[in-house]
Amino acid sequence: MAEPSSARRPVPLIESELYFLIARYLSAGPCRRAAQVLVQELEQYQLLPKRLDWEGNEHNRSYEELVLSNKHVAPDHLLQICQRIGPMLDKEIPPSISRVTSLLGAGRQSLLRTAKGTLI
């Protein structure tokens, strides 16, 4: 059962954008049905980034409207972001094993490592 719209917390923009990028990524691969279901739920629960009008009012957008207004965002945009994160972090905080980058790494191989060695 869906929770009432008034009970939902506001979704931060970065979270909405991530949902959009995940749907965009899935839509071009072998999981197209999963992408369709995700898009339906994103629209149903109004989780996609909203459009601001000239008065600053927010308006919901469909997935297709977002695709059309973000033509620069290719289906593999999220993959490209993920591929760039590791090398950028490695320059700032070297991993324990160089040239080994995994989104699933732990400890000194984690993409969430910090300069102080405290791992998130």
N, CA, C and O of each residue as an XYZ file, in Angstrom:
480
protein
N       0.836     -1.177      0.000
C       0.000      0.000      0.000
C       0.884      1.245      0.000
O       1.818      1.339      0.796
N       0.603      2.180     -0.868
C       1.408      3.391     -0.982
C       1.117      4.314      0.193
O      -0.020      4.435      0.649
N       2.184      4.964      0.673
C       1.957      5.915      1.742
C       1.426      7.207      1.151
O       1.766      7.551      0.019
N       0.594      7.934      1.897
C       0.047      9.183      1.377
C       1.155     10.174      1.063
O       2.184     10.201      1.738
N       0.942     10.987      0.038
C       1.981     11.926     -0.395
C       2.365     12.894      0.713
O       3.509     13.346      0.754
N       1.453     13.222      1.607
C       1.775     14.159      2.686
C       2.719     13.537      3.716
O       3.380     14.261      4.460
N       2.790     12.193      3.768
C       3.643     11.521      4.745
C       5.065     11.323      4.226
O       5.961     10.974      4.994
N       5.273     11.540      2.943
C       6.609     11.327      2.375
C       7.533     12.483      2.700
O       7.119     13.642      2.738
N       8.785     12.149      2.931
C       9.784     13.180      3.173
C      10.202     13.779      1.834
O      10.129     13.103      0.808
N      10.633     15.021      1.829
C      11.140     15.590      0.577
C      12.409     14.842      0.160
O      13.239     14.496      1.000
N      12.548     14.602     -1.124
C      13.709     13.870     -1.629
C      14.764     14.892     -2.044
O      14.487     15.765     -2.866
N      15.982     14.794     -1.479
C      17.047     15.714     -1.889
C      17.316     15.592     -3.388
O      17.151     14.518     -3.968
N      17.727     16.684     -4.005
C      17.957     16.710     -5.442
C      18.940     15.635     -5.879
O      18.708     14.972     -6.890
N      20.029     15.445     -5.147
C      21.024     14.456     -5.564
C      20.416     13.050     -5.576
O      20.759     12.232     -6.431
N      19.525     12.773     -4.639
C      18.864     11.468     -4.598
C      17.919     11.309     -5.802
O      17.880     10.248     -6.425
N      17.169     12.352     -6.121
C      16.289     12.324     -7.301
C      17.094     12.119     -8.576
O      16.713     11.343     -9.452
N      18.215     12.830     -8.665
C      19.062     12.692     -9.853
C      19.642     11.287     -9.952
O      19.751     10.734    -11.046
N      20.014     10.707     -8.809
C      20.538      9.337     -8.808
C      19.474      8.354     -9.289
O      19.768      7.471    -10.095
N      18.252      8.496     -8.808
C      17.162      7.640     -9.289
C      17.032      7.754    -10.808
O      16.902      6.748    -11.506
N      17.069      8.984    -11.309
C      16.962      9.204    -12.754
C      18.109      8.520    -13.500
O      17.888      7.860    -14.515
N      19.331      8.681    -12.996
C      20.491      8.078    -13.664
C      20.431      6.551    -13.639
O      20.841      5.900    -14.600
N      19.927      5.981    -12.556
C      19.783      4.521    -12.485
C      18.774      4.052    -13.521
O      19.025      3.086    -14.242
N      17.642      4.727    -13.600
C      16.624      4.357    -14.595
C      17.174      4.517    -16.004
O      16.934      3.675    -16.869
N      17.906      5.592    -16.231
C      18.493      5.849    -17.556
C      19.483      4.736    -17.908
O      19.497      4.259    -19.043
N      20.304      4.322    -16.953
C      21.281      3.255    -17.176
C      20.578      1.926    -17.479
O      20.934      1.232    -18.431
N      19.591      1.585    -16.673
C      18.880      0.320    -16.864
C      18.122      0.283    -18.195
O      17.960     -0.781    -18.793
N      17.663      1.437    -18.649
C      16.849      1.491    -19.871
C      17.613      1.085    -21.130
O      16.996      0.731    -22.135
N      18.927      1.129    -21.091
C      19.720      0.826    -22.287
C      20.396     -0.541    -22.209
O      21.111     -0.930    -23.133
N      20.179     -1.264    -21.131
C      20.840     -2.558    -20.969
C      19.850     -3.706    -21.008
O      18.730     -3.560    -21.498
N      20.266     -4.837    -20.493
C      19.415     -6.028    -20.539
C      18.251     -5.999    -19.536
O      17.373     -6.860    -19.592
N      18.236     -5.034    -18.636
C      17.197     -4.977    -17.595
C      16.133     -3.928    -17.922
O      15.748     -3.139    -17.058
N      15.673     -3.921    -19.138
C      14.707     -2.893    -19.564
C      13.369     -2.984    -18.821
O      12.740     -1.963    -18.545
N      12.944     -4.194    -18.503
C      11.689     -4.332    -17.739
C      11.858     -3.736    -16.348
O      10.951     -3.080    -15.836
N      13.011     -3.961    -15.740
C      13.283     -3.368    -14.429
C      13.254     -1.847    -14.540
O      12.742     -1.164    -13.653
N      13.802     -1.324    -15.625
C      13.793      0.126    -15.845
C      12.358      0.631    -15.953
O      12.027      1.675    -15.391
N      11.507     -0.095    -16.665
C      10.103      0.322    -16.818
C       9.392      0.374    -15.473
O       8.661      1.321    -15.183
N       9.612     -0.653    -14.650
C       8.986     -0.693    -13.327
C       9.532      0.447    -12.460
O       8.776      1.115    -11.754
N      10.842      0.660    -12.522
C      11.449      1.740    -11.745
C      10.876      3.090    -12.161
O      10.527      3.906    -11.308
N      10.780      3.329    -13.462
C      10.235      4.598    -13.953
C       8.799      4.786    -13.470
O       8.424      5.882    -13.053
N       8.002      3.735    -13.523
C       6.611      3.831    -13.042
C       6.569      4.233    -11.572
O       5.778      5.089    -11.179
N       7.424      3.611    -10.765
C       7.433      3.937     -9.340
C       7.993      5.333     -9.076
O       7.498      6.044     -8.202
N       9.013      5.724     -9.821
C       9.568      7.069     -9.650
C       8.521      8.124     -9.956
O       8.429      9.135     -9.260
N       7.730      7.890    -11.000
C       6.674      8.837    -11.350
C       5.531      8.771    -10.338
O       4.998      9.806     -9.936
N       5.153      7.560     -9.925
C       4.059      7.381     -8.967
C       4.361      8.082     -7.649
O       3.498      8.757     -7.086
N       5.580      7.922     -7.161
C       5.954      8.511     -5.874
C       6.613      9.880     -6.010
O       7.110     10.436     -5.030
N       6.615     10.415     -7.218
C       7.150     11.753     -7.504
C       8.566     11.910     -6.970
O       8.871     12.852     -6.239
N       9.433     10.960     -7.352
C      10.815     10.947     -6.880
C      11.806     11.525     -7.881
O      12.997     11.622     -7.585
N      11.336     11.905     -9.048
C      12.230     12.467    -10.066
C      12.477     13.949     -9.789
O      11.661     14.605     -9.141
N      13.604     14.479    -10.280
C      13.868     15.911    -10.085
C      12.723     16.762    -10.621
O      12.182     16.502    -11.696
N      12.379     17.754     -9.870
C      11.266     18.630    -10.249
C      11.764     19.788    -11.115
O      12.951     20.110    -11.134
N      10.833     20.392    -11.818
C      11.123     21.564    -12.642
C      10.699     22.802    -11.861
O       9.642     22.823    -11.231
N      11.542     23.834    -11.913
C      11.180     25.104    -11.286
C      10.671     26.065    -12.351
O      11.274     26.191    -13.417
N       9.569     26.739    -12.069
C       9.096     27.748    -13.008
C       9.725     29.097    -12.672
O      10.518     29.198    -11.736
N       9.378     30.115    -13.420
C       9.996     31.422    -13.257
C       9.667     32.071    -11.925
O      10.326     33.032    -11.529
N       8.658     31.563    -11.227
C       8.315     32.091     -9.904
C       8.932     31.258     -8.775
O       8.737     31.556     -7.597
N       9.674     30.217     -9.145
C      10.304     29.369     -8.154
C       9.426     28.228     -7.658
O       9.782     27.545     -6.697
N       8.284     28.015     -8.303
C       7.400     26.913     -7.920
C       7.871     25.614     -8.552
O       8.310     25.596     -9.702
N       7.777     24.527     -7.793
C       8.190     23.219     -8.286
C       7.040     22.539     -9.026
O       5.871     22.680     -8.666
N       7.409     21.797    -10.075
C       6.440     21.027    -10.850
C       7.021     19.646    -11.109
O       8.201     19.506    -11.427
N       6.177     18.626    -10.968
C       6.626     17.266    -11.247
C       6.891     17.113    -12.734
O       6.277     17.778    -13.568
N       7.829     16.210    -13.046
C       8.136     15.894    -14.444
C       8.106     14.392    -14.626
O       8.383     13.628    -13.701
N       7.765     13.986    -15.828
C       7.816     12.566    -16.150
C       9.260     12.199    -16.499
O      10.099     13.066    -16.744
N       9.518     10.919    -16.512
C      10.836     10.421    -16.897
C      11.167     10.892    -18.315
O      12.276     11.361    -18.571
N      10.218     10.769    -19.226
C      10.463     11.172    -20.625
C      10.762     12.661    -20.727
O      11.619     13.062    -21.516
N      10.076     13.483    -19.950
C      10.372     14.923    -19.948
C      11.803     15.172    -19.487
O      12.497     16.028    -20.036
N      12.243     14.421    -18.473
C      13.619     14.566    -17.990
C      14.629     14.145    -19.049
O      15.646     14.813    -19.235
N      14.356     13.040    -19.746
C      15.260     12.583    -20.806
C      15.371     13.661    -21.880
O      16.470     13.981    -22.333
N      14.239     14.217    -22.284
C      14.238     15.238    -23.339
C      14.933     16.528    -22.905
O      15.584     17.186    -23.717
N      14.800     16.887    -21.636
C      15.425     18.132    -21.172
C      16.877     17.939    -20.745
O      17.561     18.903    -20.404
N      17.341     16.702    -20.765
C      18.733     16.398    -20.394
C      19.377     15.533    -21.462
O      19.904     14.459    -21.172
N      19.331     16.007    -22.694
C      19.864     15.231    -23.824
C      21.360     14.951    -23.689
O      21.876     14.014    -24.298
N      22.046     15.754    -22.901
C      23.485     15.554    -22.682
C      23.763     14.354    -21.770
O      24.909     13.921    -21.654
N      22.728     13.819    -21.127
C      22.887     12.691    -20.214
C      22.626     11.400    -20.992
O      21.480     11.028    -21.244
N      23.706     10.734    -21.362
C      23.608      9.472    -22.103
C      23.180      8.354    -21.156
O      23.303      8.495    -19.939
N      22.680      7.249    -21.699
C      22.302      6.127    -20.835
C      23.450      5.616    -19.956
O      23.203      5.073    -18.880
N      24.687      5.782    -20.397
C      25.822      5.300    -19.591
C      26.451      6.398    -18.723
O      27.581      6.243    -18.261
N      25.747      7.479    -18.504
C      26.250      8.608    -17.715
C      26.652      8.164    -16.298
O      27.715      8.541    -15.806
N      25.808      7.375    -15.657
C      26.123      6.894    -14.308
C      27.367      6.010    -14.320
O      28.202      6.104    -13.420
N      27.497      5.161    -15.321
C      28.677      4.318    -15.460
C      29.927      5.180    -15.623
O      30.960      4.895    -15.017
N      29.839      6.228    -16.436
C      30.988      7.122    -16.633
C      31.382      7.801    -15.323
O      32.568      7.952    -15.033
N      30.396      8.207    -14.540
C      30.683      8.824    -13.241
C      31.412      7.830    -12.347
O      32.423      8.161    -11.727
N      30.890      6.611    -12.288
C      31.505      5.571    -11.443
C      32.934      5.262    -11.886
O      33.806      5.031    -11.049
N      33.174      5.258    -13.188
C      34.517      4.970    -13.696
C      35.508      6.070    -13.353
O      36.705      5.803    -13.248
N      35.044      7.290    -13.178
C      35.935      8.412    -12.885
C      36.207      8.596    -11.399
O      37.234      9.164    -11.027
N      35.315      8.132    -10.556
C      35.457      8.359     -9.112
C      36.733      7.733     -8.559
O      37.490      8.393     -7.848
N      36.974      6.464     -8.881
C      38.141      5.753     -8.345
C      39.454      6.445     -8.650
O      40.202      6.759     -7.724
N      39.763      6.697     -9.925
C      41.027      7.368    -10.248
C      41.165      8.756     -9.605
O      42.268      9.148     -9.223
N      40.067      9.495     -9.484
C      40.140     10.809     -8.848
C      40.473     10.670     -7.366
O      41.306     11.407     -6.839
N      39.829      9.734     -6.705
C      40.093      9.506     -5.285
C      41.508      8.980     -5.074
O      42.184      9.378     -4.125
N      41.959      8.087     -5.954
C      43.304      7.503     -5.826
C      44.394      8.574     -5.858
O      45.437      8.408     -5.227
N      44.165      9.672     -6.588
C      45.146     10.760     -6.639
C      45.232     11.475     -5.295
O      46.309     11.920     -4.899
N      44.116     11.587     -4.598
C      44.073     12.291     -3.313
C      44.438     11.388     -2.143
O      45.193     11.775     -1.250
N      43.886     10.172     -2.163
C      44.093      9.226     -1.058
C      44.430      7.876     -1.685
O      43.528      7.131     -2.070
N      45.722      7.553     -1.791
C      46.115      6.310     -2.456
C      45.520      5.069     -1.773
O      45.449      4.996     -0.546
N      45.100      4.105     -2.586
C      44.595      2.850     -2.021
C      45.755      1.969     -1.574
O      46.911      2.280     -1.862
N      45.468      0.890     -0.885
C      46.538     -0.012     -0.462
C      47.068     -0.832     -1.638
O      48.241     -1.204     -1.643
N      46.239     -1.115     -2.619
C      46.670     -1.833     -3.828
C      46.344     -0.946     -5.021
O      45.175     -0.701     -5.320
N      47.385     -0.465     -5.705
C      47.138      0.436     -6.820
C      46.555     -0.324     -8.009
O      46.729     -1.535     -8.138
N      45.879      0.395     -8.853
C      45.258     -0.111    -10.085
C      44.152     -1.137     -9.847
O      43.730     -1.820    -10.780
N      43.685     -1.249     -8.613
C      42.559     -2.126     -8.313
C      41.425     -1.228     -7.831
O      41.455     -0.717     -6.711
N      40.433     -1.044     -8.682
C      39.318     -0.183     -8.331
C      38.028     -0.991     -8.389
O      37.719     -1.628     -9.396
N      37.296     -0.952     -7.305
C      36.023     -1.649     -7.231
C      35.033     -0.762     -6.497
O      35.384     -0.120     -5.507
N      33.817     -0.724     -6.970
C      32.773     -0.002     -6.252
C      32.438     -0.696     -4.937
O      31.820     -0.100     -4.055
N      32.848     -1.960     -4.806
C      32.524     -2.762     -3.634
C      33.697     -2.897     -2.662
O      33.617     -3.668     -1.706
N      34.785     -2.155     -2.894
C      35.976     -2.268     -2.057
C      35.711     -1.922     -0.603
O      34.769     -1.200     -0.275
N      36.570     -2.457      0.265
C      36.465     -2.189      1.702
C      37.817     -1.696      2.214
O      38.842     -1.846      1.548
N      37.800     -1.111      3.394
C      39.043     -0.634      3.995
C      39.736      0.391      3.122
O      39.102      1.334      2.647
N      41.052      0.216      2.902
C      41.823      1.161      2.090
C      41.467      1.071      0.606
O      41.953      1.883     -0.181
N      40.645      0.121      0.205
C      40.193      0.014     -1.185
C      38.791      0.600     -1.360
O      38.262      0.640     -2.471
N      38.200      1.052     -0.260
C      36.845      1.597     -0.322
C      36.834      2.965     -1.005
O      37.732      3.779     -0.790
N      35.828      3.207     -1.814
C      35.660      4.532     -2.408
C      35.178      5.546     -1.368
O      35.109      6.744     -1.646
N      34.850      5.066     -0.187
C      34.411      5.951      0.900
C      35.524      6.238      1.904
O      35.266      6.816      2.960
N      36.777      5.835      1.583
C      37.892      6.091      2.505
C      38.152      7.596      2.592
O      37.828      8.364      1.686
N      38.747      7.979      3.713
C      39.068      9.392      3.934
C      40.560      9.554      4.152
O      41.271      8.571      4.367
N      41.034     10.780      4.097
C      42.461     11.056      4.253
C      42.946     10.678      5.655
O      44.110     10.317      5.828
N      42.074     10.756      6.647
C      42.459     10.433      8.025
C      42.430      8.934      8.281
O      42.729      8.483      9.387
N      42.069      8.160      7.261
C      42.018      6.718      7.422
C      40.722      6.237      8.026
O      40.481      5.034      8.128
N      39.881      7.182      8.431
C      38.576      6.810      8.955
C      37.701      6.423      7.781
O      37.485      7.221      6.869
N      37.210      5.228      7.802
C      36.391      4.754      6.695
C      34.927      4.920      7.012
O      34.457      4.574      8.096
N      34.234      5.447      6.061
C      32.803      5.674      6.226
C      32.065      4.404      5.901
O      30.837      4.367      5.974
